[in-house]
Amino acid sequence: MGDRKLVGSLLGAGLGYAVVRYNVFKGVPWDQLPVYVTNKAIALVGLLLLGLSRVVTDVHRRKHLGLGGLLLVDVHVVMSLALSWPEHYPSFYGESGRLSATAGVSVLAGALGTAGLLWLFYATSRGPRSEQRHRTSLVPGLGRTVLAFTAVHVAAIGIGGWFDLSSWPGSLPPITLLSFAVAAVLGLLPKPRSRAKEHD
């Protein structure tokens, strides 16, 4: 499957899951689909693409998947800023109306992860092409660190509802739990040796 078809399929599956879990079973109003619900799917798929970019062996596919993941994460950040109100995330705010400590940890981890992604993009775009063919990473360990920050980011948001299966709408696990699993599994997998296509 080509990378475009893969991304399209993942986005379709992610959005379908989010719609079924939140709109259908949880009863989130349909007018929240364009931003609130779609944002969840975009975040999950962006993370999945970033994780996959760590474990594919072809340097070109790794770069394409990584850039696709970065783009979706950027969209997620913008959409999340638009949603950063107590009406959307009441658990993030205390009685004072300020972010709670848990929310602060989540925001900090998300910001650090995004900064790491931007640095990876910079290093990839600036690094010599010949060097990129033979190194598994231009910034060793940073990809795994970004996934670790992401795991903290989503855990701080949703861990309170992970273990009460009776609270899962339609018995479907939260997207934060799925995201944590993706970050943990793909972050812990050993990174394979890179290979460029023979005709390059």
C-alpha positions as CSV (number, residue, x, y, z in Angstrom):
1,M,0.0,0.0,0.0
2,G,1.3,3.4,-0.9
3,D,1.9,6.0,1.7
4,R,-0.9,8.2,0.6
5,K,-3.4,5.4,0.7
6,L,-2.0,4.3,4.1
7,V,-2.5,7.8,5.5
8,G,-6.0,8.1,3.9
9,S,-7.0,4.7,5.3
10,L,-5.7,5.5,8.8
11,L,-7.5,8.9,8.8
12,G,-10.7,7.2,7.7
13,A,-10.4,4.5,10.3
14,G,-9.5,7.0,13.0
15,L,-12.3,9.3,12.2
16,G,-14.8,6.5,12.0
17,Y,-13.7,5.2,15.4
18,A,-14.0,8.7,16.9
19,V,-17.4,9.3,15.5
20,V,-18.8,5.9,16.7
21,R,-17.3,6.3,20.2
22,Y,-18.1,9.9,20.8
23,N,-21.0,10.9,18.7
24,V,-22.9,7.7,18.5
25,F,-22.3,6.0,21.9
26,K,-21.2,8.9,24.1
27,G,-23.8,11.3,22.7
28,V,-21.5,14.2,21.9
29,P,-23.5,16.6,19.7
30,W,-22.9,16.3,16.0
31,D,-22.0,20.0,15.8
32,Q,-18.9,19.0,17.7
33,L,-17.7,16.7,14.9
34,P,-15.7,19.2,12.7
35,V,-13.3,20.2,15.5
36,Y,-13.7,18.4,18.8
37,V,-14.2,14.8,17.5
38,T,-12.1,15.2,14.4
39,N,-9.2,16.5,16.5
40,K,-9.1,13.2,18.4
41,A,-8.7,11.2,15.2
42,I,-6.1,13.5,13.8
43,A,-4.0,13.3,17.0
44,L,-4.1,9.5,17.0
45,V,-3.2,9.1,13.3
46,G,-0.5,11.7,13.5
47,L,1.1,9.8,16.5
48,L,0.7,6.5,14.6
49,L,2.5,7.9,11.6
50,L,5.3,9.3,13.8
51,G,5.7,5.9,15.5
52,L,5.8,4.1,12.2
53,S,8.4,6.4,10.9
54,R,10.7,5.0,13.6
55,V,10.4,1.4,12.6
56,V,10.3,1.4,8.8
57,T,13.6,0.6,7.1
58,D,13.3,2.6,3.9
59,V,14.7,6.1,4.4
60,H,12.2,7.7,2.0
61,R,9.2,6.1,3.6
62,R,10.4,7.1,7.0
63,K,10.7,10.7,5.9
64,H,7.3,10.7,4.3
65,L,5.6,9.1,7.2
66,G,7.4,11.4,9.7
67,L,6.4,14.6,7.7
68,G,2.8,13.4,7.5
69,G,2.8,12.8,11.3
70,L,4.3,16.2,11.9
71,L,1.7,17.9,9.7
72,L,-1.2,16.1,11.5
73,V,0.3,17.0,14.9
74,D,0.6,20.6,13.9
75,V,-3.1,20.5,12.9
76,H,-3.9,18.9,16.3
77,V,-2.1,21.6,18.2
78,V,-4.0,24.4,16.4
79,M,-7.3,22.7,16.9
80,S,-6.6,22.0,20.5
81,L,-5.8,25.7,21.1
82,A,-9.2,26.5,19.7
83,L,-10.8,24.0,22.1
84,S,-8.9,25.1,25.2
85,W,-11.9,26.2,27.2
86,P,-13.5,24.7,30.3
87,E,-16.6,23.8,28.3
88,H,-14.6,21.3,26.3
89,Y,-12.2,20.0,28.9
90,P,-13.7,20.7,32.3
91,S,-11.3,18.3,34.0
92,F,-8.4,20.5,33.0
93,Y,-9.6,23.4,35.2
94,G,-9.9,23.8,38.9
95,E,-12.4,25.9,40.8
96,S,-10.2,29.0,40.2
97,G,-10.6,28.6,36.5
98,R,-6.9,28.0,36.0
99,L,-5.3,24.9,34.6
100,S,-4.9,22.1,37.2
101,A,-1.5,20.5,37.9
102,T,-2.4,17.4,35.9
103,A,-3.4,19.6,32.9
104,G,-0.2,21.5,33.3
105,V,1.9,18.3,33.1
106,S,-0.1,17.3,29.9
107,V,0.4,20.7,28.3
108,L,4.1,20.8,29.2
109,A,4.7,17.2,27.8
110,G,2.8,18.1,24.7
111,A,4.8,21.3,24.1
112,L,8.1,19.5,24.7
113,G,7.1,16.7,22.3
114,T,6.1,19.2,19.6
115,A,9.4,21.1,20.1
116,G,11.3,17.8,19.6
117,L,9.3,17.1,16.4
118,L,10.2,20.6,15.0
119,W,13.9,20.0,15.8
120,L,13.7,16.6,14.0
121,F,12.2,18.3,11.0
122,Y,14.9,20.9,11.0
123,A,17.7,18.3,11.3
124,T,16.2,16.2,8.5
125,S,15.8,19.2,6.2
126,R,19.3,20.5,6.9
127,G,21.2,17.2,7.0
128,P,23.2,16.1,3.9
129,R,21.2,13.6,1.8
130,S,24.0,11.1,1.7
131,E,24.3,11.2,5.5
132,Q,20.5,10.6,5.9
133,R,20.8,7.4,3.9
134,H,23.2,5.7,6.4
135,R,22.0,7.0,9.8
136,T,19.0,5.7,11.6
137,S,18.5,9.2,13.1
138,L,20.0,12.6,12.6
139,V,19.3,13.2,16.3
140,P,19.8,9.9,18.1
141,G,17.1,9.0,20.6
142,L,15.0,12.1,20.0
143,G,12.2,10.2,18.2
144,R,11.9,7.9,21.1
145,T,11.9,10.9,23.5
146,V,9.1,12.5,21.5
147,L,7.0,9.4,21.9
148,A,7.8,9.3,25.6
149,F,6.6,12.9,26.0
150,T,3.5,12.0,24.0
151,A,2.8,9.0,26.3
152,V,2.9,11.4,29.3
153,H,0.8,13.9,27.5
154,V,-2.1,11.5,26.8
155,A,-1.8,9.7,30.2
156,A,-2.2,12.9,32.1
157,I,-5.3,13.7,30.1
158,G,-7.1,10.4,30.3
159,I,-5.7,7.9,32.7
160,G,-8.5,8.5,35.2
161,G,-10.9,6.8,32.8
162,W,-8.7,4.0,31.5
163,F,-9.6,1.4,34.1
164,D,-13.3,1.8,34.5
165,L,-14.5,-0.3,31.6
166,S,-18.1,0.4,32.5
167,S,-17.6,4.0,31.6
168,W,-16.3,3.3,28.1
169,P,-19.0,4.3,25.6
170,G,-19.9,1.3,23.5
171,S,-17.2,-0.6,25.3
172,L,-14.7,1.2,23.1
173,P,-11.4,2.2,24.8
174,P,-10.6,5.9,25.0
175,I,-8.4,7.4,22.3
176,T,-6.0,8.6,24.9
177,L,-5.5,4.9,25.9
178,L,-5.0,3.9,22.3
179,S,-2.5,6.7,21.8
180,F,-0.6,5.7,24.9
181,A,-0.4,2.1,23.6
182,V,0.9,3.3,20.2
183,A,3.5,5.6,21.8
184,A,4.7,2.9,24.2
185,V,4.9,0.0,21.8
186,L,6.4,1.9,18.8
187,G,8.7,3.8,21.2
188,L,10.1,0.7,22.7
189,L,10.6,-1.2,19.5
190,P,14.2,-1.3,18.4
191,K,14.9,0.9,15.4
192,P,15.9,-1.1,12.3
193,R,18.9,-0.2,10.1
194,S,17.9,2.2,7.4
195,R,18.1,1.3,3.8
196,A,17.7,3.5,0.7
197,K,16.3,2.1,-2.5
198,E,18.9,0.6,-4.8
199,H,18.3,3.0,-7.6
200,D,19.1,6.0,-5.4
